[in-house]
Amino acid sequence: MATLGGSTTAVALLNLRQDAGFLSTTAGALPFVATHPDVFLDLPLTFDDLSKTVDEIVTVPFVRNFIDCMCIFCGFPAKGAMTAHILYILERFFEESAAFSVPIGGTSQLGETLQRGLEKFGGKLQMNAHVQEIIVENGRATGVKLKNGNVIKARKAVVSNATPFNTVKMMPKKEDEPKALTKWRDDMGTLPRHGAISHLFLGVDATGLDLSHLEDPAHLIVQDWDRSMQDSQNLCSFFIPSLLDKTVCPEGKHVIHVYSSGGEPYEPWEKLTPGSEAYEAYKKERVECLFKAVERAIPDIRDRLEFSIIGSPLAHEAFLRRDRGTYGMAWAAGSSAPQAGLLGKFLPFPFPNLKTPVDGLLRCGDSCFPGIGTPSAAASGAIAANTMTHVDNHLQLLKEASKKDPLYKFLDPGIMGDIYRPLVQGFTPSAELRVERFAAGAGVAPVDYTALNAERDTASAE
């Protein structure tokens, strides 16, 4: 288990890309591989069902239940969870320096920081821009058509972070389309999916409230260890960020986020009309278990309540554009998912490929490797971005990031990355992601974005 866990930390997700350039960007892992040659033999197990490993070595019922509980963030208990996913979590969970972290100023700071970075490098974030259709011309994704009728043309590629179910709805079938595209659409649109999530957002009066008995701001509540961890009425979590950051709410108050596991059935909800009496009554009924979970820590929570919002699966669907409010794709580890690509032919890779049969169209999000959850979905976006750019740009980013803080030193591929670089430069990005003027030849020339950004800053200062 230690070797398997080490293999998940030897290569950072930020180093990954889906073309020949990965030989250079992941070369920093070679020392680990050289000292742990058995990692190659264990590679299939890394992507396999975790229960195949833990059922052999874990005999204490509570520990086994605890592993199931930790796995639920992947959408499955140990049976169905990818070994690499949970080992990546557990490898860090028990480090002495491990701690719950919250962005100072609230979760919105994550999005605002990303927006500043996007705009710093010439990007633009457009709000109220719901995509109606991904435009495909001559076998290549060339842009998107918005619901308001506007068309945005892609300079390099189109990347969809929507669920596979939503993505295929934005690609209407055409009579003369390639059979591979039809097969891909059928496979992606019929993948199994998890249920939805119920949320409870609370603002409470903290006058005289003693929470010193809470050692951590986040808690998992299991009602019954003999029931399924995927039962949304059995497992939930609550988080009190104001215990760590007092700026997220007024003085003398606390904010609490409570949410169920991703197993809330959608079918009863789809029969209801938002705003109706039946809908409001059902919302209160389904979150009663969430209130009871918080009452274990704050018995008089309802008396202290000043503000509350219930987030139903229908709200999940409407605001996050997630088909049927789903928590995400539910392909259990142990076999390769449809459209898993080349990797799926050799390993039990439980994710569809981020590449598609359409040139210039990539996917990212929680239906791609490494899976469900905000950190994993963000990592898939980074992998997609890395895949779109020249390996020289990617290597430069890794080297610069590794120098920002000693904590990030592991990102640097080192001298081995430079040795492999000339061997893979001409193959990055891969041919289907090159725009027309680079379709033939030795790949897209690298761009010194750091220099361009410095020039932009200088021009702004003047």
PESUL-V977647 format. One record per residue. N is the residue number from 1. SS is DSSP state (a for helix, b for strand, c for the rest). Layout:
# PESUL-V977647
n->N ss->SS
n->N ss->SS
This chain:
# PESUL-V977647
n->1 ss->c
n->2 ss->a
n->3 ss->a
n->4 ss->a
n->5 ss->a
n->6 ss->a
n->7 ss->a
n->8 ss->a
n->9 ss->a
n->10 ss->a
n->11 ss->c
n->12 ss->c
n->13 ss->a
n->14 ss->a
n->15 ss->a
n->16 ss->c
n->17 ss->c
n->18 ss->c
n->19 ss->c
n->20 ss->c
n->21 ss->c
n->22 ss->a
n->23 ss->a
n->24 ss->a
n->25 ss->a
n->26 ss->c
n->27 ss->a
n->28 ss->a
n->29 ss->a
n->30 ss->a
n->31 ss->a
n->32 ss->a
n->33 ss->a
n->34 ss->a
n->35 ss->a
n->36 ss->c
n->37 ss->a
n->38 ss->a
n->39 ss->a
n->40 ss->c
n->41 ss->c
n->42 ss->c
n->43 ss->a
n->44 ss->a
n->45 ss->a
n->46 ss->a
n->47 ss->c
n->48 ss->c
n->49 ss->b
n->50 ss->c
n->51 ss->a
n->52 ss->a
n->53 ss->a
n->54 ss->a
n->55 ss->a
n->56 ss->a
n->57 ss->a
n->58 ss->c
n->59 ss->c
n->60 ss->c
n->61 ss->a
n->62 ss->a
n->63 ss->a
n->64 ss->a
n->65 ss->a
n->66 ss->a
n->67 ss->a
n->68 ss->a
n->69 ss->a
n->70 ss->a
n->71 ss->a
n->72 ss->a
n->73 ss->a
n->74 ss->a
n->75 ss->c
n->76 ss->c
n->77 ss->c
n->78 ss->c
n->79 ss->c
n->80 ss->c
n->81 ss->c
n->82 ss->b
n->83 ss->a
n->84 ss->a
n->85 ss->a
n->86 ss->a
n->87 ss->a
n->88 ss->a
n->89 ss->a
n->90 ss->a
n->91 ss->a
n->92 ss->a
n->93 ss->a
n->94 ss->c
n->95 ss->c
n->96 ss->c
n->97 ss->c
n->98 ss->c
n->99 ss->c
n->100 ss->c
n->101 ss->c
n->102 ss->c
n->103 ss->c
n->104 ss->c
n->105 ss->c
n->106 ss->c
n->107 ss->c
n->108 ss->a
n->109 ss->a
n->110 ss->a
n->111 ss->a
n->112 ss->a
n->113 ss->a
n->114 ss->a
n->115 ss->a
n->116 ss->a
n->117 ss->a
n->118 ss->a
n->119 ss->a
n->120 ss->a
n->121 ss->c
n->122 ss->c
n->123 ss->c
n->124 ss->c
n->125 ss->c
n->126 ss->c
n->127 ss->c
n->128 ss->c
n->129 ss->c
n->130 ss->c
n->131 ss->b
n->132 ss->b
n->133 ss->b
n->134 ss->b
n->135 ss->b
n->136 ss->b
n->137 ss->b
n->138 ss->c
n->139 ss->c
n->140 ss->b
n->141 ss->b
n->142 ss->b
n->143 ss->b
n->144 ss->b
n->145 ss->b
n->146 ss->b
n->147 ss->c
n->148 ss->c
n->149 ss->c
n->150 ss->c
n->151 ss->b
n->152 ss->b
n->153 ss->b
n->154 ss->c
n->155 ss->c
n->156 ss->c
n->157 ss->c
n->158 ss->b
n->159 ss->b
n->160 ss->b
n->161 ss->c
n->162 ss->c
n->163 ss->c
n->164 ss->a
n->165 ss->a
n->166 ss->a
n->167 ss->a
n->168 ss->a
n->169 ss->a
n->170 ss->c
n->171 ss->c
n->172 ss->c
n->173 ss->c
n->174 ss->c
n->175 ss->c
n->176 ss->c
n->177 ss->c
n->178 ss->c
n->179 ss->a
n->180 ss->a
n->181 ss->a
n->182 ss->a
n->183 ss->a
n->184 ss->a
n->185 ss->a
n->186 ss->a
n->187 ss->a
n->188 ss->a
n->189 ss->a
n->190 ss->c
n->191 ss->c
n->192 ss->c
n->193 ss->b
n->194 ss->c
n->195 ss->c
n->196 ss->b
n->197 ss->c
n->198 ss->c
n->199 ss->b
n->200 ss->b
n->201 ss->b
n->202 ss->b
n->203 ss->b
n->204 ss->b
n->205 ss->b
n->206 ss->c
n->207 ss->c
n->208 ss->c
n->209 ss->c
n->210 ss->c
n->211 ss->c
n->212 ss->c
n->213 ss->c
n->214 ss->c
n->215 ss->c
n->216 ss->c
n->217 ss->c
n->218 ss->b
n->219 ss->b
n->220 ss->b
n->221 ss->b
n->222 ss->b
n->223 ss->c
n->224 ss->c
n->225 ss->c
n->226 ss->c
n->227 ss->c
n->228 ss->c
n->229 ss->c
n->230 ss->c
n->231 ss->c
n->232 ss->c
n->233 ss->c
n->234 ss->c
n->235 ss->b
n->236 ss->b
n->237 ss->b
n->238 ss->b
n->239 ss->b
n->240 ss->c
n->241 ss->a
n->242 ss->a
n->243 ss->a
n->244 ss->c
n->245 ss->c
n->246 ss->a
n->247 ss->a
n->248 ss->a
n->249 ss->c
n->250 ss->c
n->251 ss->c
n->252 ss->c
n->253 ss->b
n->254 ss->b
n->255 ss->b
n->256 ss->b
n->257 ss->b
n->258 ss->b
n->259 ss->b
n->260 ss->b
n->261 ss->c
n->262 ss->c
n->263 ss->c
n->264 ss->b
n->265 ss->c
n->266 ss->c
n->267 ss->a
n->268 ss->a
n->269 ss->a
n->270 ss->a
n->271 ss->c
n->272 ss->c
n->273 ss->c
n->274 ss->c
n->275 ss->c
n->276 ss->c
n->277 ss->a
n->278 ss->a
n->279 ss->a
n->280 ss->a
n->281 ss->a
n->282 ss->a
n->283 ss->a
n->284 ss->a
n->285 ss->a
n->286 ss->a
n->287 ss->c
n->288 ss->a
n->289 ss->a
n->290 ss->a
n->291 ss->a
n->292 ss->a
n->293 ss->a
n->294 ss->a
n->295 ss->a
n->296 ss->c
n->297 ss->c
n->298 ss->c
n->299 ss->c
n->300 ss->c
n->301 ss->a
n->302 ss->a
n->303 ss->a
n->304 ss->a
n->305 ss->b
n->306 ss->b
n->307 ss->b
n->308 ss->b
n->309 ss->b
n->310 ss->b
n->311 ss->b
n->312 ss->c
n->313 ss->a
n->314 ss->a
n->315 ss->a
n->316 ss->a
n->317 ss->a
n->318 ss->a
n->319 ss->a
n->320 ss->a
n->321 ss->c
n->322 ss->c
n->323 ss->a
n->324 ss->a
n->325 ss->a
n->326 ss->c
n->327 ss->c
n->328 ss->c
n->329 ss->b
n->330 ss->c
n->331 ss->c
n->332 ss->c
n->333 ss->c
n->334 ss->c
n->335 ss->c
n->336 ss->c
n->337 ss->c
n->338 ss->c
n->339 ss->c
n->340 ss->c
n->341 ss->c
n->342 ss->c
n->343 ss->a
n->344 ss->a
n->345 ss->a
n->346 ss->a
n->347 ss->c
n->348 ss->c
n->349 ss->c
n->350 ss->c
n->351 ss->c
n->352 ss->c
n->353 ss->c
n->354 ss->c
n->355 ss->b
n->356 ss->c
n->357 ss->c
n->358 ss->c
n->359 ss->b
n->360 ss->c
n->361 ss->b
n->362 ss->b
n->363 ss->b
n->364 ss->c
n->365 ss->c
n->366 ss->c
n->367 ss->c
n->368 ss->c
n->369 ss->c
n->370 ss->c
n->371 ss->c
n->372 ss->c
n->373 ss->c
n->374 ss->a
n->375 ss->a
n->376 ss->a
n->377 ss->a
n->378 ss->a
n->379 ss->a
n->380 ss->a
n->381 ss->a
n->382 ss->a
n->383 ss->a
n->384 ss->a
n->385 ss->a
n->386 ss->a
n->387 ss->a
n->388 ss->a
n->389 ss->c
n->390 ss->c
n->391 ss->a
n->392 ss->a
n->393 ss->a
n->394 ss->a
n->395 ss->a
n->396 ss->a
n->397 ss->a
n->398 ss->a
n->399 ss->a
n->400 ss->a
n->401 ss->a
n->402 ss->a
n->403 ss->c
n->404 ss->c
n->405 ss->c
n->406 ss->a
n->407 ss->a
n->408 ss->a
n->409 ss->a
n->410 ss->a
n->411 ss->a
n->412 ss->c
n->413 ss->c
n->414 ss->a
n->415 ss->a
n->416 ss->a
n->417 ss->a
n->418 ss->a
n->419 ss->a
n->420 ss->a
n->421 ss->a
n->422 ss->a
n->423 ss->a
n->424 ss->a
n->425 ss->a
n->426 ss->a
n->427 ss->a
n->428 ss->c
n->429 ss->c
n->430 ss->c
n->431 ss->a
n->432 ss->a
n->433 ss->a
n->434 ss->c
n->435 ss->c
n->436 ss->a
n->437 ss->a
n->438 ss->a
n->439 ss->c
n->440 ss->c
n->441 ss->c
n->442 ss->c
n->443 ss->c
n->444 ss->c
n->445 ss->c
n->446 ss->c
n->447 ss->c
n->448 ss->c
n->449 ss->a
n->450 ss->a
n->451 ss->a
n->452 ss->a
n->453 ss->a
n->454 ss->a
n->455 ss->a
n->456 ss->a
n->457 ss->a
n->458 ss->a
n->459 ss->a
n->460 ss->a
n->461 ss->a
n->462 ss->c
